[in-house]
Amino acid sequence: MSMETKNSNEYSSKMIEAFIGKAEKTAWYQNAFSKYNINGIDTMQWNWSWWAFFMGWGFLLYRKQYGAAAILFIATIIISAAIPFLGWLIVSIVSGGYSTYFIYRGYKNKLNEVENSIEDEEKRIETMSIIGGYHSWVIWMYVIFNILIFLIFIVYFSLFVAMAPY
């Protein structure tokens, strides 16, 4: 491995780590991101994430991918309403397999923006850690949201059963 390649790999690793915001997750994301770039061409690939499966749009919001989170939120509502129970499972499976790609796209967009604006490598890494990362509050918001949905479902179901003719 040439010195230039080694430096490039180190820089790339530091940028991913800065964007992800958790050193212990860097290797997992590096592996996932490498699947999305085939000889310089970005391509959507399946890459499983249990966090994305269980949290869906909440996972994307946690990772600051606002547009993808909004689209998945709306898709979850529409598909779950159209196909009760099974719709949620379908959306969860698709989310589990493809959500990491949208994090990769967010990373690539921010990487290009940072590299086009800042020349100093240390400033780039510092900037990436500020604009990347995650929202820890999303976990609590997601839990509260799902509890409220569950309570609404219980109240609705209770009213439906109470009004049913015998």
N, C-alpha and C positions, 0 to 999 in steps of 0.2 A: 504494500500500500504506500503510495507516495505521500509526502508530507502535506501537499496541497489537499489530497483526498481526506487525510486524517484530520486536518484543520477544518475542512468543510463538514465532515461528519460530526466533529465536536461542536461546531457552530450550530449546525442543524439540531443536534441534541439539546443544546442550551436554549435554543429558540422554542422548541417544542415544550421543554420543561417549563420555561417562563410562561408560555401560553396556557398550558394545562394547570399550572399552579400547584401541583403536587408531585414532588420528586419521585415518590414511589409508584406513580402511574405513568411516568415518562416512557419506560420500556414498552408498556402495553400500547400506548398511543403511537409510539414510533413504529411498532410492528403493524398496527392497523393502518396508519398513514402510508406505509410503504406499499400496501395492497392497492391503494387508490391511485398511485402514480406509476404507470407502466411506461418506461422509457421516455419520461417527460410528458406523457399524455395522461390527464386526469380521467379516471373512469370509476363509475359507481360499482362497488363490489359489496357482497354480503360479508359482514363482520359482526359476530354476535356480541351483544352486551346485555347482561342480566339487568343492569341498572336501567338501560333504555327500555327493556321489556316491561319491567315493573313500574317505572315512572313515566314512560311515554313522553308526552309534551313537557312534563316537569323536568325530565332529564335534560332536554334541550334548553330549557329556560335556566336550569342550574349551570349549564355550560355556556351561557350568554349567547345562544343562537336564537335570537328573538323571532325572526321571521319564520324559521322552520318550526319553532315552538308554537307560534300562532296558527300556522297551517295545520300542524298535527292536532292541535286542540280542536279546531273547527272540524277536521276530518273525523276525529274521535267522536264528537257529538253527533255528526250526521250519520256515520256508519253504525254507531251504537244504537241510534234511534231507529235506523232502517232494519237492522238485524240485531235485536236485543240479545245480550250475553255473548253470542258468537261474534258479533261485530267488534266488541271490545277485545276479544281474543285475537281476531285477525289483525286489528290495529296494533296490538301489543307485539305480535310476532314480527310484523313489518318494521315496527319501531325498533325492536331488539336487533334486527339484522341490518338496518340502514341508517340509524340515527348517528352513528359515529362518522359516517360519510359527511354529514352536514357540519359536524364539528371540524372535520378536515377542511371543508370548503371555507368555513369561517377562519380557520388558521391560515390557509393560503391567502385569503383576501387581506387579512391583517398583516401577514408577512410581507406581501407585495407593497402595501401601503407604508409600512415601517421602513422597508429597505429603500423605497423610492424617496423617502423624506429625510432619513437619518443616515449619515455616513459612518459614524463611530459605532463599532461593534458593541461595546459595553452599553452605550445609550440605547441601541436597538433592543438588546436583551432586557434592559430596565423598562423600556417602553412597552415591550411585549408582555411583561409580567403585570404591568398596570392595566393594559387594555384587554388582556386575556383573563385567565383564572376562572373563577366560579362564584356563584351566589350561594352562600351557606344557608341563607334564610329561605331559599326555595323549598328545602326539605320540609320545614315546618309549615310553610304555606300550602304545600302539596298535601300533606297529611290533613290539615284543617279543611282544605277544599274537599277531599274525599270523604271525610267524616260528615261534612254538611250534605254532600250528595247522597250519602248513605241514609242520613236522617230524613232528607226530603223523600227518598224512595220509600222508607218505612212509613212515613206519614201518608204518602200517596197510596201505598198499598193498603194501609189500615183503613183509609177512607173508602177505597174501592171495595174492600171486603165488607165493611160496615153497611155500604149502600146496596150491596148485592141482594137481590130478592131470594127468599128461601123457598 
